[in-house]
């Protein structure tokens, strides 16, 4: 059995070239986002966004929740696959970042499928639970502030239908999860999240080493 291979720059470039089906709108959005110093840490890899959109397709997602929008790259990918009658509810606290996102959503012709909620995500999620009720989403993607990761995960489980998917980003957190010296709040929170998911009998889950670590959890059928 082959062991995990090391992903150097040449191999990473090959994976991108062989798997990414890009277009001008997505490329332009990445390029505009890349002008900002935070882009390296915050922008989802395009291959990962494409993979998440593929997951949404496999569960025939028509209703998607995204916790953490940034400049809306993954939002755009998801809005395309939910179709004209679908919806993507996306939550973020930043108006400047999401103003960039909105321009590209409109350019792609999917802005009518996207429900952007600006505000603290904890409050936004509480409102969604109150207004929409539990188990109202086919897929939930979590890529927000890491310190509250366990809270977001618990809300995601509550809001995902049986058989639906929860996708958690940054679960390897720049490799810091295995560094004993890394005791900052974000790293500690990601370690706790990983332990919670590993022990959670409500879901079937697998952690993948794509990007900065992606955990996929399927909510068990009753």
C-alpha positions in Angstrom: 0.0 0.0 0.0 1.4 3.4 -1.0 2.0 5.9 1.8 1.0 9.6 1.7 3.3 11.4 -0.7 4.9 14.8 0.0 3.1 17.6 -1.8 5.8 19.9 -3.2 5.2 22.9 -5.4 5.6 21.0 -8.7 3.1 18.3 -7.7 0.7 20.9 -6.3 0.8 22.8 -9.6 0.1 19.5 -11.5 -2.9 18.8 -9.3 -4.3 22.3 -10.0 -3.6 21.9 -13.8 -5.2 18.5 -14.0 -8.3 19.1 -11.8 -9.3 22.8 -11.8 -11.9 23.8 -14.3 -11.6 27.5 -14.1 -13.3 30.4 -15.8 -12.7 34.1 -16.2 -15.0 35.3 -13.4 -13.5 33.0 -10.8 -9.9 33.8 -11.9 -10.7 37.6 -11.8 -12.1 37.2 -8.3 -9.0 35.4 -7.1 -6.7 38.0 -8.7 -8.6 40.9 -7.0 -8.5 39.1 -3.7 -4.8 38.3 -4.0 -4.0 42.0 -3.9 -4.7 42.0 -0.2 -2.1 40.7 2.3 -4.7 38.5 4.2 -5.6 36.6 1.0 -3.0 33.9 1.5 -4.5 32.9 4.8 -8.2 33.5 4.1 -8.9 32.6 0.5 -10.0 29.0 -0.1 -7.9 27.2 -2.6 -9.7 27.0 -5.9 -9.4 23.2 -6.1 -11.0 23.0 -2.6 -13.9 25.3 -3.6 -14.5 23.2 -6.7 -14.4 20.0 -4.5 -17.0 21.5 -2.1 -19.2 22.4 -5.0 -18.9 18.8 -6.2 -19.9 17.6 -2.7 -23.0 19.9 -2.9 -23.9 18.3 -6.2 -23.6 14.8 -4.9 -26.2 15.5 -2.2 -28.4 17.4 -4.7 -28.1 20.5 -2.5 -30.7 23.1 -3.1 -30.2 24.9 0.3 -26.7 25.7 1.5 -25.4 27.6 4.5 -21.9 29.1 4.5 -20.4 30.5 7.7 -17.7 32.9 6.6 -17.9 34.6 3.2 -14.7 36.7 2.8 -14.8 37.7 -0.9 -17.3 35.1 -1.9 -15.3 32.7 -4.0 -16.8 29.5 -2.5 -20.2 31.2 -2.3 -20.1 31.7 -6.0 -19.1 28.1 -6.7 -22.0 26.9 -4.5 -24.5 29.3 -5.9 -23.8 27.9 -9.4 -24.5 24.3 -8.4 -27.7 24.9 -6.3 -29.5 26.0 -9.5 -31.9 28.8 -10.2 -34.4 27.6 -7.5 -31.8 27.1 -4.8 -30.3 29.3 -2.2 -27.0 29.9 -0.5 -27.2 31.7 2.9 -23.8 33.1 3.7 -22.7 34.9 6.9 -19.9 37.3 7.4 -19.1 40.3 9.6 -17.3 42.4 7.0 -19.1 44.7 4.6 -15.9 45.7 2.7 -15.0 42.1 1.8 -18.6 41.1 0.9 -18.9 44.2 -1.3 -16.2 42.7 -3.5 -18.1 39.4 -3.4 -21.4 41.0 -4.5 -19.9 42.4 -7.6 -18.7 39.0 -8.8 -22.0 37.3 -7.8 -23.8 39.8 -10.0 -21.4 39.4 -12.8 -21.9 35.6 -12.7 -25.7 36.0 -12.7 -26.2 34.1 -9.4 -26.8 37.0 -6.9 -30.5 36.2 -6.7 -29.6 32.8 -5.2 -27.4 34.3 -2.5 -28.8 35.5 0.8 -25.9 37.5 2.5 -26.3 38.1 6.2 -23.9 40.7 7.7 -23.4 40.5 11.5 -22.0 38.4 14.2 -22.3 34.8 13.0 -23.5 33.5 16.4 -26.4 35.9 16.3 -27.1 35.2 12.7 -27.2 31.4 13.2 -29.5 31.9 16.2 -31.9 33.9 14.0 -31.8 31.2 11.3 -32.7 28.5 13.8 -35.6 30.6 15.0 -36.9 31.6 11.6 -36.1 28.5 9.5 -36.1 25.8 12.1 -33.7 22.9 12.4 -32.4 20.6 9.6 -33.2 23.1 6.8 -29.9 22.9 4.9 -28.5 20.2 2.6 -24.9 21.3 3.2 -23.2 23.6 5.6 -19.7 24.9 5.0 -17.8 26.4 8.0 -14.9 28.7 7.4 -15.1 31.5 10.0 -13.2 32.7 13.1 -11.6 29.6 14.6 -12.1 30.4 18.3 -15.8 29.6 18.0 -15.4 26.5 15.8 -17.1 24.1 18.1 -20.1 26.4 18.4 -20.4 26.7 14.7 -20.1 22.9 14.3 -22.9 22.3 16.8 -25.1 24.8 15.0 -24.2 23.2 11.7 -25.2 19.7 12.9 -28.5 21.2 14.1 -29.2 22.9 10.8 -28.2 20.1 8.5 -30.8 17.6 7.3 -30.2 13.9 7.9 -28.0 12.7 5.0 -26.7 16.2 4.5 -23.0 17.3 4.7 -21.0 19.5 7.0 -17.7 20.7 5.6 -15.2 22.2 8.0 -12.2 24.1 6.7 -8.7 24.6 8.2 -8.8 21.5 10.4 -5.1 21.2 10.1 -4.6 24.9 10.7 -1.2 25.5 9.0 0.1 22.3 10.7 -0.1 23.9 14.1 -2.5 21.3 15.4 0.4 18.9 15.9 2.8 21.5 17.4 2.8 21.3 21.2 4.2 24.8 21.4 1.2 26.2 19.5 -1.2 27.2 22.4 -2.9 30.2 20.8 -6.7 30.3 21.1 -7.4 29.5 17.5 -5.1 26.5 17.4 -6.5 25.2 20.7 -10.1 25.6 19.3 -9.3 23.7 16.2 -7.8 20.8 18.2 -11.0 20.8 20.3 -13.2 20.8 17.2 -11.3 17.9 15.7 -11.8 15.9 18.9 -15.5 16.7 19.1 -16.1 15.6 15.5 -14.0 12.4 16.0 -16.2 11.4 19.0 -19.6 12.6 17.5 -21.8 9.6 16.9 -24.4 11.9 15.1 -22.1 12.0 12.0 -19.8 9.9 9.8 -16.7 11.9 9.3 -13.4 11.9 7.5 -10.5 14.4 7.6 -8.6 15.1 4.4 -5.3 16.7 3.9 -6.4 18.9 1.0 -5.5 22.5 1.4 -5.2 23.5 5.1 -7.2 20.4 6.1 -10.9 19.7 5.3 -13.2 17.6 7.4 -16.3 16.2 5.8 -19.1 15.0 8.1 -22.3 13.3 6.9 -25.2 13.6 9.3 -26.5 10.2 10.0 -30.0 9.2 8.9 -32.4 8.6 11.7 
